[in-house]
Amino acid sequence: MEWLADPSIWVGLLTLVVLEIILGIDNLVFIAILTDKLPPAQRDKARLIGLGLALGMRLILLATLSWIMKLTDPLFAIAGKAFSGRDLILLIGGAFLLFKATMELHERLEPSEAHHGQARAYAGFGLVITQIVVLDAVFSLDSVITAVGMVDRLGVMVAAVIIAMAVMMLASKPLTRFVGRHPTVVILCLGFLLMIGFSLLAEGMGFKVPKGYLYAAIAFSILIEGFNQWSRFNRERHARQKPFRERTAEAVMRLLGTRTDAQDGHDDPEQARDATETLHPAEHDMIRSVLTLAERSVSTVMTVRADLDWVDTNRSPASTVQKLIESPHTRLLVCDGELDSLHGVVQSRDLLASVLRGEALDLVVAAREPLVLHESTTALRALEQIREHPIPLAVIVDEYGGIEGLVTANDLLAAIAGDLADTQDADYGVETVSDDVWIVDGSMSMDEIERATGVALPRSVNYQTLSGLFLNALDRLPVAGDTLTVGTVIAEVTTLERRRVGKARLSRRAAPDSTV
């Protein structure tokens, strides 16, 4: 046993283990690709059987060293070129690798139309194991010949092969899982197998292809793919920071062929073009609005306190009648002296019926109990509750019970489909001055501005409208001429309306100087 103390033996063992692992990677990759064609419950079993057969075949070949050495003896010659048993095995194995890798590439890149829309069909267990055995024979021969050329002691060869296969068995499941999750890696691995198959054919024909060239090309490809996977991980991590429903909306819109397809470059251009031809831009906006409705607070769609019309019960009947005549609304809040002293809601049809019956006008008697919601309620939840209430509106209050605003069924419909012509203020909306300049109403929300202009302004829980953006950024009441620079957009206050921004001018510039 004195050879165990020989440092050269251990150096040779370590070197051979590393080489055996490197030579076994292609075997492992092909096993991972083949086992992916099996049902999930059978993949681990097939992978371990395949690696076990590879180990057994290597040990059997090592035990028959005299026969292995004879494989290099010429058997016959064609056109002056002698072929040995090893050459024939390399030719057969190389041809099989080229054929199998080409078929796998064709199946993954251009699947037959018979499989479109159908459940995935799995390969038979016996067929996969048979293919693994054939490849094990080719890769094992190359591995054993390398071992024979590296060291002289059989014990060192056996130890190196066992250690290398143990490492590969430990790495096989993570590698298989990684390959299964990343289709681009599968394509890359099939490209590696084409290179290896070609090198086996060349070697079988007597043309020696230096392994270093192959491994350098493979290492460079793996490096590039590593950068691609890192970039993809960063994109997914950034996407996960967005709300779930916003991510869902973007995913649906990509499937429907919005302009994010061209930005991302992941979808089929033909499908994107077809979807764009069949869906109107307004439909894209509606779909996005519906999918994000549950993320929006009801305060983003309500009529704010300052804009509410209400009737004071302390006023004279003549003043009340004049107020009802001038109001464009069919429902009004009835309050006692101040807005927070709410009696209820009166409907014009109830008042008309009372007048037609000859009864005196009594707002308190005609008032009906409205639905009351907290300002943190989502727009979707508000829609559900308004549908169940006899009066299709809700009074929005803060945590102290003070009235913050009013939301109606029309407001929620406008959040999905846009404002109706008869409910929209005459000067509300966006006026386009040029391709990069707009005059925008200060009460418009960030979503409305983005849909109308394509300008994405920052969102925050502290504000919902363009006027709120100015208040939050300036930390004071804005005045005409105040300017904010937000990324590539310059926002300037042009007019004020009751201590808030009435109109603002948005202009887009080439490059940002600072941000809010």
Buried (B, 14 or more C-beta within 10 A) or exposed (E): EEEEEEEEBEEBBEEBBEBBBBBBBBBBBBBBBBBBBBEEEBBBEBBBBBBEBBBEBBBEBBEEBEEBEEBEEEEEEEEEEEBBBBBBBBBBBBBBBBEBBBEBBEEEEEEEEEEEEEEEEBBEBEEBBEBBBBBBBBBBBBBBBBBBEBBEEEEBBBBBBBBBBEBBBEBBBEBBEEBBEBEEBBBBBBBBBBBBBBBBBBBBEEEEBEBEEBEEEBEEBEEEBEEBBEEEEEEEEEEEEEEEBBBBBBEBBBEBBBBBBEEEEEBEEEEBEEBBEEBEEEEBBBBBBBBBBBBBBBBBBBBBBEEBBBBBBEBEEEEBBEBBEEBEBEBBBBBEEEBEEBBBBBBEEBBEEBEEEEEEBEBEEBBBEBBEBBBEBBBBBBBEBBEEEEBBBBBBBBEEEEBBBBBBBBBBBBBBEBBEEEBEEEEEBBEEEEEBBBBBBBBBBBBBBBBBBEBBBBBEEEBBBBBBBBBEBBEEEBEEEBEBBBBBBBBBBBEBEEEBBBBBBBBBEEEEEEEB
